[in-house]
Amino acid sequence: MSGDVRHLYVHLPFCAHRCGYCDFVTVVGRRGQHTAYVDAVLAELELERGLLASELETIFLGGGTPTFTEPGELARLLEALPAAGEVTVEANPETVTPELARLLHRSGVTRVSIGAQSFTPHLLETLERRAGPDAVRAAVYALRDAGFDNISLDLIYGVPGQSAADLERDLSAALALEPEHLSCYELEAKPGTRFARAHGAELARQSESMESYFERVVTRLVGAGYRWYETANFCRAPERAGGHDLRARHNLAYWWGRDYLGLGIGAVSTVGGKRWRNAPRLPAYLAALERGEGPAREVERLTAELKIRERVMLGLRLDEPLALGALEGALDPEGVERLERLGLAVRDADGGRETLALTSRGRFLGDGATALAIA
Amino acid sequence: MDQGHIRNFSIIAHIDHGKSTLADRILQLTETVSAREMREQVLDTMELERERGITIKAQAVRVAWKGHQLNLIDTPGHVDFTYEVSRSLQACEGAVLVVDAAQGIEAQTLANAYLAIENDLEIVPVVNKIDLPQADPDGTAAELAELIGERPDRVLRISAKTGEGVEAVLDAIVERVPPPTGDPGAPPRALIFDSSYDQYRGVVAFVRVVDGSFRTRERLRAMAQGTRFEAEELGFFSPTMRAADTLDAGEVGYVITGLKDVSKLRVGDTLTSEERPAAEPLPGYKDVKPMVFAGLFPTDSDDYPELRDALERLKLNDAALFYEPETSQALGFGFRCGFLGLLHMEIVRERLEREFDLDLLVTAPNVAYRVKPPNGELVEVHTPSEMPNEVEEVEEPYIKASVIVPKEYVGTVMELNNDRRGRFDQLEYLSEERVHLTYELPLAEIVLDYYDHLKSRTRGYASFDYDLIGFRPGNLVRVDVLVGGEPVDALSLIIHRDSAYERGRALVERLREEIPRQMFDVAIQAAIGSRVIARETVKARRKDVLAKCYGGDITRKRKLLEKQKAGKRRMKQVGMVEVPQEAFLAVLNLGNGDKR
């Protein structure tokens, strides 16, 4: 018997070092446990297999640093996972050797997302990143040599001490590598992180002077022929990619409100009216699955009303207009009208199909605009 | 008792000059209160007769001294109640004027002394606190004698604290204060000099019988207002309530009326009997009108019914309090309230917050204006938003302000008064050191922060009192505050044209600091009619979006959105602009004299 879920996330928490700004579920060191962890993830997959459709559309290996996982174990995991049209692996530049690149390609990975973050040494230092600018380039070349034609780079902007010129240089360096896809995130001082303690006040102080950085990123990348298809995501436009849609299909599934299954510690799944998060502690996770039990989970019920609110919230992050239909009930008509008057949103009736989309100015103000649009 | 053996008097004094202590000593000396029951400020703190359910304070107390009946009548202590004070004094033939030997004469001493003189009272001058090391009994006695035109050796010197000289005060009351001279055989007339509300017995009136006599169960009528009722009980306080069959000419006591509304029995009105009514009421009745107005809004709009109930209950005991519902687009539902003056406003506000536990937003107070639109009739306006755009003439209330200061502060006080559009009236030396200044000032100039400025400029030495003297025309304009082009009704103000620019500037600058950046530029303007006199802009936000949102972030993201949405709901909407309530509070505080 098979289910409907077509998107699978696998969390690989191991890292060589925990960066100060990171609030993901990560595990430093513990090389001896990679085998046990892969076993546990595969055991969890068996427990949940009934939820998965017979054919998967996407798989995403996130971390942590998935490519920090023992190569043999990583390969074993990839071999054991079901097949999918898009298989993405996150990688830190310094881990991407030519051997690893070939291993990934051999194991069915179609897409690699490299955590470059910056090409400016002093900013990388602030971010506590180990790889220098050259390591990023080397990683990209290794992946290209291995045959990858879909590479994404992650960049972080708004780093303490980052000038506008620093930002432009980072963008130039990234564009020079001609990635198919770019994700650009503003640095957040998430509460409780080491980084928030060390740099939180500084970030708050500079927030006004760096207010324009997001606009700079978008202007520069769109000018270079990239499609700004989601708030923080850009892909080479189809006309410059042989007509290919290079959007990250796995992430699109989140933004379209599709169901997804997450495996591993801290991983989140949403299936039907239920969302759950696996408990983040590694030993308890390993022990439970060794006993043949599912891991401890935090479960959240999603009512139909919550789901359509989420659909609006996520859908408005995209450049393609959001088809309303059943979502109409989640909107505040007065708020939407106000957004339209301010030139922040456009309602359209395309062949009888009602849609709502934020204008580009509206997308820069996405959180406020969404709060206004939603009932 | 025959009138020849009755003496009716008040004790008048500036605050803290020893009025309550002297009253305590008198009650003790006349054995009205036993040594066992004696404690400080006995009249203010006395346990009331619970078994009869009465919860009001004695406004007059009867004591016996050497074969005489002495009625000590209490007076309200502050400037807003000048009219009530004058009614209390009208019930007396004499007044003990108490001055602190270390402080000398203060503005309130003067105001009270003048009121007593106006009411033809015999003044018994007393210098108190002669036991204090810094006391100057001779200097103070000389000032006091000069003030009331009396010989210095007739000024009594006492220490109410130790009791020294208090017997002499009682003797002087008997000797110097004339007995009442009403006609015991005439149709009865009694002056209502105070009233209280008790939830079980209704309105209790404090009266001074002038002519004739009143009997329990008699049908009575308040002559000015025409209110009719039966006297359920007559009596007096000594110091507890004592019922009596009659109250006769010259006597002071209470009447329990059973009326449920204090506004039906106003201070200053005359009681007479229905059966044998007097032809004329006693002179001096005035319908007191509120002069200072402010909007009172609950901080939490859910508290509106509580505020309405609280005002209703306060009004039971405060006939001068005026209120009517007011709706402000910025502040929601509330009340426009009228007060006799600033202190009255403070008292009401404090009682609402303390006794009724309400969180209030109070708009900057304004005075009553008389406005004449072109080709129209003169109308009274209580709130700036009622002021028409085009006016032919605006009149505002004026006061005569009386300030007493050590002479080195005369310059700074005159400067302050000139800044406040004051017109100099008189300067008079009370002694070599102390000067009495009188000015005519618009009431509007003192309702905001005049008193604070006066105190800080004179290091607290100035004392201040005022009297309303009527309406006069002024060059007044209405300044509106516009946020995103929309006027914010609660922030409009009426102001003299010369100060409009400066005040408008201050308002918009403060608002700019308080209004968070929005998704568009927000213009904040101050305008007179269609002319903008000050402008600031809150620049639009350029970015308001958290970058990352994947499968694991959705719940957190949705919760943040709900929070943002809830935040928006707490905002007040002015046109398209979301303004936090705190912004209005900050600006209103600016209006209330907050100098940042």
Interface residues (C-beta under 8 A of the other chain):
Chain A: Y9 C184 Y185 E186 E188 E211 S212 F214 E215 T231 A232 N251 Y254 W255 Y260 G262 G266 A267 V268 T270 R275 R277 E300 L306 R309 E310 M313 L314 R317 R338 R341 L342 L344 R363 F364 L365 G366 D367 G368 A369 T370 A371 L372 I374
Chain B: M519 F520 R541 R542 K543 D544 V545 L546 A547 K548 C549 Y550 G551 G552 I554 T555 K557 R558 L560 L561 Q564 K565 K568 M576
